[in-house]
Amino acid sequence: TLPDLDLIDLGPNHEQDPAATARMLRQHWAIGEKPIGSIIKLLEHKGIRVFSLSEDNRNVDAFSVWRGDEPYVFLNTLKSTEHSRFDAAHELGHLILHKHGGPKGREAETEANQFASAFLMPHADVQASLPYVSSIDQIVRMKKRWGVSAVALAYRLNKMGLLTEWQYIQVNRQYRTSEP
């Protein structure tokens, strides 16, 4: 038995920016700008059912679904902790941003990634903790603060304008398949 669902509903005609929606949800849940400890505990505390995928499948990271008025998130336990944290936030983004339909395919996935990135690594906290990136090693050290992969942190830094496209490509090449 979980607590009653406590999730914002943007309605069918929303045109909310994914990062703005992540900020709105953080405000609604009163969790501030600091890193999130256990995202699974947070989701369950807010009435979202989180389960492990029963299939031994490396091709599916995660998925989410509404069944009636109940949201479900399924996570692949074969993924790293950092990967699963991002997947959980990504699926939370789908539950909020795409509840009433909206974009499909790549566009929906990009929106969910933008939401997850902003939700796990709030702009103000990233800006205060990492105002300037001088090396890839700095990204590897700082990823621990938010419990995300080096590639996820590099993605966020790139979207915030703190990492050039070239630097992001270098981090992605180096750590896409082998997380430090």
N, CA, C and O of each residue as an XYZ file, in Angstrom:
720
protein
N       0.850     -1.176      0.000
C       0.000      0.000      0.000
C       0.894      1.237      0.000
O       1.742      1.412      0.875
N       0.690      2.068     -0.977
C       1.464      3.295     -1.077
C       0.604      4.487     -0.685
O      -0.624      4.390     -0.669
N       1.236      5.605     -0.369
C       0.464      6.825     -0.110
C      -0.347      7.226     -1.345
O      -0.106      6.729     -2.446
N      -1.294      8.116     -1.151
C      -2.072      8.631     -2.283
C      -1.136      9.297     -3.280
O      -0.099      9.847     -2.907
N      -1.509      9.243     -4.538
C      -0.709      9.838     -5.600
C      -0.603     11.340     -5.413
O      -1.602     12.027     -5.199
N       0.613     11.835     -5.497
C       0.892     13.267     -5.394
C       1.751     13.653     -6.594
O       2.975     13.748     -6.499
N       1.086     13.872     -7.720
C       1.781     14.156     -8.970
C       1.052     15.284     -9.675
O      -0.178     15.302     -9.707
N       1.788     16.217    -10.237
C       1.148     17.313    -10.959
C       0.541     16.794    -12.264
O       1.056     15.855    -12.870
N      -0.546     17.411    -12.681
C      -1.202     17.053    -13.940
C      -1.204     18.299    -14.805
O      -1.865     19.286    -14.483
N      -0.469     18.252    -15.896
C      -0.342     19.414    -16.779
C      -1.554     19.620    -17.671
O      -1.702     20.669    -18.298
N      -2.420     18.617    -17.727
C      -3.589     18.721    -18.589
C      -3.254     18.370    -20.024
O      -2.082     18.241    -20.377
N      -4.278     18.216    -20.855
C      -4.056     17.749    -22.236
C      -3.452     18.792    -23.167
O      -2.913     18.420    -24.209
N      -3.514     20.055    -22.845
C      -3.059     21.089    -23.781
C      -1.809     21.814    -23.302
O      -1.581     22.961    -23.685
N      -1.009     21.175    -22.483
C       0.173     21.848    -21.941
C       1.227     22.040    -23.021
O       1.347     21.244    -23.953
N       1.977     23.106    -22.870
C       3.137     23.342    -23.728
C       4.316     23.689    -22.835
O       5.112     24.573    -23.152
N       4.417     22.993    -21.731
C       5.428     23.261    -20.727
C       6.782     22.713    -21.144
O       6.882     21.584    -21.624
N       7.806     23.502    -20.961
C       9.180     23.080    -21.184
C       9.522     21.968    -20.182
O       9.187     22.098    -19.005
N      10.177     20.880    -20.611
C      10.488     19.785    -19.688
C      11.293     20.218    -18.457
O      11.021     19.757    -17.348
N      12.277     21.097    -18.646
C      13.074     21.562    -17.503
C      12.217     22.394    -16.547
O      12.371     22.293    -15.329
N      11.320     23.209    -17.089
C      10.415     24.000    -16.247
C       9.454     23.084    -15.491
O       9.111     23.353    -14.339
N       9.023     22.008    -16.137
C       8.150     21.039    -15.477
C       8.896     20.353    -14.337
O       8.313     20.118    -13.279
N      10.160     20.030    -14.530
C      10.967     19.426    -13.463
C      11.087     20.378    -12.276
O      10.963     19.953    -11.128
N      11.326     21.657    -12.543
C      11.388     22.653    -11.458
C      10.047     22.757    -10.744
O       9.992     22.842     -9.517
N       8.961     22.749    -11.524
C       7.617     22.839    -10.959
C       7.342     21.650    -10.031
O       6.780     21.824     -8.949
N       7.735     20.448    -10.451
C       7.502     19.266     -9.623
C       8.343     19.328     -8.353
O       7.853     18.990     -7.275
N       9.589     19.750     -8.460
C      10.425     19.900     -7.265
C       9.787     20.893     -6.292
O       9.792     20.667     -5.082
N       9.247     21.977     -6.811
C       8.563     22.946     -5.947
C       7.314     22.327     -5.333
O       7.074     22.486     -4.136
N       6.519     21.626     -6.130
C       5.295     20.989     -5.648
C       5.610     19.987     -4.534
O       4.877     19.901     -3.549
N       6.686     19.244     -4.689
C       7.079     18.257     -3.689
C       7.933     18.865     -2.577
O       8.288     18.166     -1.627
N       8.266     20.139     -2.678
C       9.063     20.853     -1.667
C      10.383     20.138     -1.372
O      10.739     19.927     -0.213
N      11.097     19.770     -2.426
C      12.373     19.074     -2.229
C      13.579     19.967     -2.521
O      14.720     19.508     -2.464
N      13.334     21.230     -2.829
C      14.427     22.170     -3.008
C      15.310     21.882     -4.208
O      14.894     21.243     -5.175
N      16.530     22.367     -4.122
C      17.473     22.299     -5.241
C      18.607     21.312     -5.019
O      19.445     21.134     -5.903
N      18.654     20.679     -3.880
C      19.755     19.772     -3.565
C      19.552     18.405     -4.211
O      18.451     18.089     -4.661
N      20.616     17.586     -4.259
C      20.501     16.254     -4.855
C      19.459     15.380     -4.146
O      19.203     15.537     -2.952
N      18.880     14.479     -4.894
C      17.883     13.537     -4.387
C      18.617     12.298     -3.900
O      19.457     11.752     -4.615
N      18.306     11.852     -2.694
C      18.918     10.637     -2.154
C      18.468      9.419     -2.953
O      19.114      9.047     -3.933
N      17.384      8.805     -2.550
C      16.855      7.632     -3.248
C      15.645      8.041     -4.077
O      14.590      8.367     -3.533
N      15.802      8.021     -5.371
C      14.683      8.411     -6.228
C      13.555      7.379     -6.166
O      12.385      7.739     -6.292
N      13.888      6.121     -5.977
C      12.837      5.102     -5.887
C      11.984      5.337     -4.645
O      10.756      5.278     -4.716
N      12.621      5.602     -3.515
C      11.861      5.906     -2.293
C      11.010      7.152     -2.483
O       9.865      7.201     -2.034
N      11.562      8.153     -3.141
C      10.812      9.381     -3.391
C       9.576      9.092     -4.234
O       8.475      9.524     -3.893
N       9.752      8.362     -5.334
C       8.618      8.050     -6.205
C       7.551      7.260     -5.447
O       6.362      7.563     -5.549
N       7.973      6.260     -4.696
C       6.999      5.462     -3.942
C       6.312      6.290     -2.862
O       5.122      6.116     -2.603
N       7.057      7.185     -2.237
C       6.473      8.073     -1.227
C       5.407      8.989     -1.837
O       4.499      9.444     -1.142
N       5.526      9.249     -3.125
C       4.565     10.107     -3.820
C       3.488      9.291     -4.531
O       2.718      9.842     -5.318
N       3.424      7.989     -4.267
C       2.338      7.155     -4.779
C       2.582      6.516     -6.125
O       1.643      6.007     -6.737
N       3.815      6.525     -6.611
C       4.146      5.908     -7.896
C       4.705      4.515     -7.626
O       5.641      4.356     -6.843
N       4.143      3.534     -8.260
C       4.566      2.153     -8.054
C       5.793      1.866     -8.909
O       5.780      2.083    -10.121
N       6.866      1.371     -8.263
C       8.121      1.095     -8.955
C       8.422     -0.395     -8.824
O       8.426     -0.948     -7.724
N       8.674     -1.031     -9.967
C       8.960     -2.461     -9.998
C      10.209     -2.726    -10.834
O      10.627     -1.900    -11.646
N      10.788     -3.901    -10.610
C      11.898     -4.369    -11.442
C      11.324     -5.131    -12.624
O      10.302     -5.808    -12.507
N      11.990     -5.013    -13.756
C      11.609     -5.818    -14.911
C      11.961     -7.268    -14.617
O      13.061     -7.560    -14.147
N      11.060     -8.151    -14.884
C      11.313     -9.562    -14.601
C      12.116    -10.246    -15.700
O      12.676    -11.321    -15.490
N      12.169     -9.634    -16.848
C      12.907    -10.208    -17.979
C      14.395     -9.894    -17.845
O      14.769     -8.805    -17.412
N      15.226    -10.836    -18.213
C      16.669    -10.627    -18.251
C      17.006    -10.067    -19.633
O      17.396    -10.811    -20.533
N      16.854     -8.755    -19.796
C      16.945     -8.145    -21.110
C      17.753     -6.853    -21.037
O      17.350     -5.918    -20.344
N      18.858     -6.782    -21.719
C      19.694     -5.575    -21.715
C      19.204     -4.532    -22.725
O      19.716     -3.413    -22.747
N      18.233     -4.879    -23.549
C      17.760     -3.961    -24.584
C      16.701     -2.984    -24.086
O      16.444     -1.976    -24.744
N      16.087     -3.257    -22.947
C      15.058     -2.375    -22.394
C      15.598     -1.765    -21.112
O      15.921     -2.478    -20.162
N      15.693     -0.445    -21.091
C      16.172      0.241    -19.890
C      15.071      0.316    -18.842
O      15.264     -0.056    -17.684
N      13.922      0.801    -19.270
C      12.810      1.028    -18.349
C      11.581      1.375    -19.171
O      11.681      1.659    -20.365
N      10.419      1.352    -18.524
C       9.218      1.891    -19.149
C       8.232      2.267    -18.060
O       8.346      1.827    -16.915
N       7.272      3.080    -18.433
C       6.251      3.520    -17.489
C       4.899      3.441    -18.167
O       4.795      3.457    -19.394
N       3.866      3.356    -17.346
C       2.513      3.234    -17.875
C       1.530      3.736    -16.824
O       1.757      3.607    -15.621
N       0.448      4.303    -17.304
C      -0.695      4.615    -16.448
C      -1.674      3.469    -16.585
O      -2.003      3.063    -17.700
N      -2.141      2.945    -15.475
C      -3.202      1.946    -15.488
C      -4.329      2.532    -14.661
O      -4.293      2.522    -13.430
N      -5.332      3.043    -15.362
C      -6.369      3.820    -14.682
C      -5.725      5.097    -14.161
O      -5.116      5.854    -14.918
N      -5.864      5.325    -12.871
C      -5.266      6.509    -12.255
C      -3.978      6.193    -11.511
O      -3.492      7.012    -10.730
N      -3.426      5.015    -11.749
C      -2.218      4.609    -11.045
C      -1.024      4.560    -11.996
O      -1.064      3.877    -13.019
N       0.047      5.296    -11.646
C       1.252      5.261    -12.476
C       2.205      4.153    -12.026
O       2.360      3.892    -10.833
N       2.836      3.510    -13.004
C       3.804      2.445    -12.747
C       5.101      2.750    -13.486
O       5.086      3.251    -14.610
N       6.221      2.441    -12.842
C       7.544      2.534    -13.463
C       8.208      1.175    -13.304
O       8.221      0.600    -12.216
N       8.756      0.672    -14.394
C       9.475     -0.602    -14.392
C      10.920     -0.325    -14.781
O      11.186      0.279    -15.820
N      11.859     -0.774    -13.933
C      13.284     -0.515    -14.151
C      14.036     -1.813    -14.371
O      13.726     -2.832    -13.754
N      15.020     -1.775    -15.247
C      15.872     -2.921    -15.531
C      16.976     -2.975    -14.475
O      17.783     -2.051    -14.379
N      17.017     -4.031    -13.696
C      18.004     -4.154    -12.626
C      19.386     -4.553    -13.136
O      20.333     -4.624    -12.353
N      19.514     -4.814    -14.430
C      20.821     -5.127    -14.991
C      21.642     -3.864    -15.259
O      22.830     -3.951    -15.569
N      21.025     -2.709    -15.144
C      21.702     -1.440    -15.411
C      22.412     -0.954    -14.156
O      22.095     -1.392    -13.050
N      23.373     -0.049    -14.326
C      24.097      0.515    -13.181
C      23.153      1.371    -12.333
O      22.082      1.772    -12.789
N      23.558      1.636    -11.118
C      22.770      2.477    -10.220
C      22.525      3.846    -10.843
O      21.408      4.363    -10.807
N      23.570      4.423    -11.410
C      23.436      5.743    -12.036
C      22.445      5.690    -13.198
O      21.610      6.580    -13.364
N      22.553      4.648    -13.983
C      21.662      4.482    -15.138
C      20.211      4.327    -14.665
O      19.300      4.922    -15.240
N      20.006      3.528    -13.622
C      18.647      3.309    -13.107
C      18.052      4.578    -12.513
O      16.855      4.828    -12.659
N      18.874      5.379    -11.844
C      18.373      6.651    -11.283
C      17.867      7.556    -12.414
O      16.792      8.149    -12.328
N      18.673      7.641    -13.470
C      18.269      8.476    -14.596
C      17.025      7.900    -15.263
O      16.112      8.642    -15.627
N      16.988      6.572    -15.424
C      15.817      5.924    -16.023
C      14.555      6.208    -15.215
O      13.501      6.474    -15.792
N      14.649      6.154    -13.882
C      13.485      6.417    -13.028
C      12.994      7.848    -13.231
O      11.791      8.083    -13.346
N      13.918      8.800    -13.276
C      13.535     10.200    -13.496
C      12.991     10.397    -14.914
O      12.052     11.166    -15.120
N      13.574      9.711    -15.876
C      13.125      9.764    -17.273
C      11.673      9.271    -17.366
O      10.843      9.901    -18.021
N      11.376      8.157    -16.716
C      10.009      7.620    -16.753
C       9.044      8.519    -15.997
O       7.887      8.651    -16.395
N       9.495      9.137    -14.918
C       8.675     10.131    -14.227
C       8.318     11.257    -15.191
O       7.188     11.745    -15.199
N       9.281     11.661    -15.995
C       9.019     12.685    -17.012
C       7.940     12.247    -17.982
O       7.044     13.026    -18.304
N       8.013     11.007    -18.453
C       6.959     10.498    -19.341
C       5.599     10.531    -18.644
O       4.606     10.939    -19.247
N       5.548     10.108    -17.392
C       4.263     10.068    -16.670
C       3.624     11.446    -16.580
O       2.402     11.575    -16.659
N       4.446     12.472    -16.415
C       3.910     13.832    -16.290
C       3.700     14.479    -17.656
O       2.620     14.995    -17.944
N       4.733     14.449    -18.492
C       4.696     15.179    -19.762
C       3.774     14.544    -20.797
O       3.199     15.247    -21.628
N       3.629     13.230    -20.754
C       2.926     12.529    -21.831
C       1.689     11.777    -21.356
O       1.183     10.899    -22.056
N       1.211     12.118    -20.181
C       0.024     11.449    -19.634
C      -1.172     11.570    -20.569
O      -1.934     10.618    -20.739
N      -1.332     12.728    -21.168
C      -2.498     12.991    -22.023
C      -2.144     12.919    -23.509
O      -2.845     13.490    -24.344
N      -1.068     12.224    -23.832
C      -0.646     12.143    -25.225
C       0.543     13.054    -25.458
O       1.380     13.238    -24.574
N       0.612     13.613    -26.630
C       1.728     14.505    -26.947
C       2.666     13.874    -27.937
O       2.285     12.974    -28.685
N       3.908     14.351    -27.942
C       4.859     13.850    -28.930
C       5.122     12.357    -28.759
O       4.944     11.793    -27.679
N       5.543     11.748    -29.831
C       5.868     10.322    -29.832
C       7.319     10.142    -30.278
O       7.957     11.081    -30.756
N       7.816      8.947    -30.115
C       9.132      8.596    -30.631
C      10.261      9.410    -30.053
O      10.304      9.675    -28.851
N      11.181      9.809    -30.922
C      12.397     10.508    -30.515
C      12.099     11.801    -29.769
O      12.786     12.121    -28.799
N      11.091     12.550    -30.198
C      10.763     13.813    -29.532
C      10.324     13.572    -28.085
O      10.736     14.309    -27.189
N       9.507     12.565    -27.849
C       9.067     12.233    -26.492
C      10.253     11.795    -25.636
O      10.339     12.149    -24.461
N      11.160     11.029    -26.222
C      12.339     10.565    -25.481
C      13.255     11.736    -25.125
O      13.809     11.782    -24.027
N      13.410     12.673    -26.045
C      14.227     13.852    -25.776
C      13.618     14.676    -24.649
O      14.335     15.136    -23.761
N      12.299     14.865    -24.677
C      11.624     15.601    -23.606
C      11.816     14.913    -22.259
O      12.088     15.574    -21.257
N      11.676     13.596    -22.230
C      11.844     12.860    -20.975
C      13.289     12.950    -20.477
O      13.520     13.035    -19.271
N      14.256     12.932    -21.389
C      15.658     13.107    -20.996
C      15.900     14.500    -20.424
O      16.597     14.651    -19.420
N      15.328     15.513    -21.061
C      15.479     16.880    -20.562
C      14.857     17.020    -19.172
O      15.427     17.669    -18.294
N      13.695     16.413    -18.978
C      13.042     16.439    -17.672
C      13.940     15.763    -16.626
O      14.219     16.341    -15.576
N      14.389     14.542    -16.919
C      15.199     13.780    -15.970
C      16.474     14.520    -15.604
O      16.870     14.563    -14.439
N      17.106     15.097    -16.600
C      18.333     15.838    -16.379
C      18.105     17.014    -15.430
O      18.863     17.211    -14.481
N      17.063     17.787    -15.692
C      16.763     18.947    -14.853
C      16.257     18.526    -13.475
O      16.522     19.213    -12.488
N      15.535     17.413    -13.392
C      15.002     16.954    -12.120
C      16.122     16.447    -11.205
O      16.142     16.764    -10.016
N      17.041     15.670    -11.751
C      18.128     15.115    -10.940
C      19.248     16.107    -10.672
O      19.919     16.035     -9.643
N      19.447     17.037    -11.606
C      20.552     17.995    -11.487
C      20.007     19.412    -11.662
O      20.163     20.004    -12.730
N      19.371     19.960    -10.627
C      18.753     21.283    -10.744
C      19.765     22.361    -11.134
O      20.908     22.360    -10.677
N      19.324     23.258    -11.969
C      20.176     24.311    -12.525
C      20.960     25.043    -11.439
O      22.179     25.178    -11.544
N      20.278     25.515    -10.404
C      20.944     26.311     -9.364
C      22.025     25.508     -8.647
O      23.093     26.043     -8.349
N      21.763     24.238     -8.367
C      22.739     23.411     -7.665
C      23.937     23.107     -8.554
O      25.078     23.134     -8.093
N      23.684     22.820     -9.817
C      24.789     22.558    -10.747
C      25.630     23.821    -10.910
O      26.859     23.766    -10.864
N      24.975     24.936    -11.099
C      25.680     26.211    -11.287
C      26.543     26.547    -10.074
O      27.672     27.015    -10.223
N      26.016     26.309     -8.876
C      26.766     26.609     -7.657
C      27.899     25.612     -7.417
O      28.968     25.990     -6.938
N      27.669     24.352     -7.745
C      28.654     23.307     -7.469
C      29.708     23.160     -8.554
O      30.825     22.721     -8.282
N      29.362     23.522     -9.770
C      30.261     23.306    -10.901
C      30.121     24.462    -11.906
O      29.656     24.265    -13.029
N      30.531     25.673    -11.485
C      30.330     26.832    -12.367
C      31.224     26.852    -13.598
O      30.934     27.549    -14.571
N      32.307     26.089    -13.556
C      33.240     26.058    -14.670
C      33.824     24.654    -14.775
O      34.234     24.069    -13.772
N      33.860     24.119    -15.986
C      34.408     22.781    -16.196
C      35.797     22.924    -16.817
O      35.956     23.475    -17.906
N      36.792     22.415    -16.100
C      38.164     22.525    -16.599
C      38.702     21.213    -17.152
O      39.688     21.209    -17.888
N      38.050     20.076    -16.798
C      38.542     18.789    -17.282
C      37.458     17.723    -17.181
O      36.473     17.878    -16.460
N      37.666     16.642    -17.920
C      36.754     15.505    -17.838
C      36.839     14.882    -16.447
O      35.835     14.392    -15.929
N      38.013     14.895    -15.843
C      38.165     14.354    -14.486
C      37.266     15.078    -13.486
O      36.767     14.473    -12.537
N      37.068     16.355    -13.703
C      36.186     17.124    -12.826
C      34.741     16.611    -12.944
O      34.029     16.530    -11.942
N      34.321     16.274    -14.133
C      32.984     15.716    -14.342
C      32.867     14.367    -13.641
O      31.855     14.084    -13.000
N      33.899     13.537    -13.760
C      33.894     12.220    -13.120
C      33.799     12.365    -11.603
O      33.085     11.599    -10.957
N      34.501     13.328    -11.031
C      34.425     13.551     -9.575
C      33.055     14.068     -9.155
O      32.505     13.626     -8.146
N      32.506     14.997     -9.920
C      31.267     15.675     -9.521
C      30.007     14.847     -9.781
O      28.958     15.133     -9.203
N      30.089     13.837    -10.633
C      28.906     13.025    -10.934
C      28.352     12.364     -9.678
O      27.157     12.084     -9.592
N      29.211     12.120     -8.719
C      28.803     11.468     -7.470
C      27.814     12.327     -6.687
O      26.941     11.797     -6.000
N      27.946     13.637     -6.786
C      27.055     14.538     -6.042
C      25.590     14.266     -6.383
O      24.735     14.249     -5.497
N      25.301     14.054     -7.676
C      23.917     13.860     -8.119
C      23.578     12.396     -8.375
O      22.434     12.075     -8.697
N      24.560     11.501     -8.237
C      24.318     10.077     -8.434
C      23.973      9.727     -9.866
O      23.146      8.850    -10.117
N      24.606     10.413    -10.805
C      24.330     10.203    -12.230
C      25.601      9.769    -12.934
O      26.690      9.845    -12.365
N      25.466      9.321    -14.154
C      26.637      8.922    -14.940
C      27.385     10.172    -15.424
O      26.843     11.277    -15.440
N      28.635      9.962    -15.812
C      29.435     11.060    -16.354
C      28.782     11.625    -17.617
O      28.788     12.837    -17.834
N      28.221     10.748    -18.443
C      27.572     11.190    -19.683
C      26.318     12.010    -19.360
O      26.061     13.020    -20.015
N      25.539     11.592    -18.364
C      24.338     12.350    -17.986
C      24.713     13.734    -17.459
O      24.059     14.722    -17.791
N      25.758     13.807    -16.642
C      26.197     15.112    -16.133
C      26.725     15.968    -17.283
O      26.449     17.167    -17.338
N      27.470     15.374    -18.186
C      27.980     16.135    -19.336
C      26.824     16.658    -20.193
O      26.875     17.785    -20.687
N      25.789     15.844    -20.368
C      24.595     16.268    -21.117
C      23.978     17.502    -20.460
O      23.656     18.480    -21.135
N      23.815     17.447    -19.136
C      23.221     18.575    -18.403
C      24.098     19.816    -18.516
O      23.600     20.913    -18.767
N      25.391     19.640    -18.333
C      26.312     20.777    -18.433
C      26.280     21.388    -19.831
O      26.345     22.609    -19.976
N      26.179     20.551    -20.854
C      26.091     21.036    -22.226
C      24.805     21.835    -22.433
O      24.836     22.913    -23.027
N      23.676     21.317    -21.949
C      22.399     22.013    -22.105
C      22.380     23.332    -21.345
O      21.677     24.265    -21.734
N      23.158     23.412    -20.250
C      23.235     24.648    -19.469
C      24.257     25.632    -20.039
O      24.376     26.753    -19.546
N      24.993     25.222    -21.070
C      25.992     26.093    -21.670
C      27.312     26.107    -20.917
O      28.131     27.001    -21.132
N      27.536     25.134    -20.037
C      28.772     25.065    -19.262
C      29.786     24.100    -19.863
O      30.917     23.996    -19.386
N      29.375     23.399    -20.910
C      30.234     22.438    -21.582
C      29.981     22.574    -23.076
O      28.831     22.576    -23.518
N      31.039     22.688    -23.846
C      30.863     22.834    -25.287
C      30.383     21.519    -25.895
O      30.468     20.462    -25.270
N      29.890     21.601    -27.093
C      29.455     20.406    -27.816
C      30.622     19.446    -28.002
O      30.461     18.233    -27.868
N      31.792     19.986    -28.309
C      32.979     19.160    -28.498
C      33.344     18.435    -27.201
O      33.652     17.243    -27.233
N      33.316     19.131    -26.061
C      33.615     18.498    -24.774
C      32.596     17.393    -24.467
O      32.953     16.318    -23.986
N      31.325     17.682    -24.756
C      30.280     16.676    -24.521
C      30.537     15.429    -25.368
O      30.403     14.307    -24.879
N      30.900     15.621    -26.612
C      31.197     14.488    -27.507
C      32.372     13.681    -26.957
O      32.352     12.452    -27.012
N      33.384     14.348    -26.432
C      34.544     13.646    -25.872
C      34.156     12.797    -24.661
O      34.588     11.650    -24.547
N      33.346     13.349    -23.759
C      32.883     12.587    -22.589
C      32.034     11.414    -23.055
O      32.184     10.297    -22.558
N      31.148     11.665    -24.003
C      30.266     10.619    -24.517
C      31.071      9.479    -25.143
O      30.783      8.307    -24.900
N      32.068      9.821    -25.942
C      32.918      8.795    -26.564
C      33.651      7.959    -25.520
O      33.750      6.737    -25.635
N      34.159      8.644    -24.504
C      34.999      7.969    -23.514
C      34.190      7.094    -22.546
O      34.652      6.030    -22.132
N      32.979      7.551    -22.187
C      32.249      6.876    -21.117
C      30.877      6.330    -21.495
O      30.143      5.893    -20.609
N      30.512      6.337    -22.735
C      29.192      5.861    -23.141
C      28.950      4.402    -22.769
O      27.854      4.044    -22.336
N      29.944      3.580    -22.931
C      29.766      2.156    -22.660
C      30.504      1.665    -21.411
O      30.289      0.535    -20.975
N      31.365      2.498    -20.836
C      32.106      2.081    -19.631
C      32.137      3.245    -18.635
O      32.957      4.156    -18.747
N      31.253      3.194    -17.690
C      31.131      4.269    -16.688
C      32.311      4.213    -15.716
O      32.631      3.149    -15.185
N      32.955      5.357    -15.486
C      34.084      5.356    -14.526
C      33.596      5.180    -13.094
O      34.403      5.156    -12.165
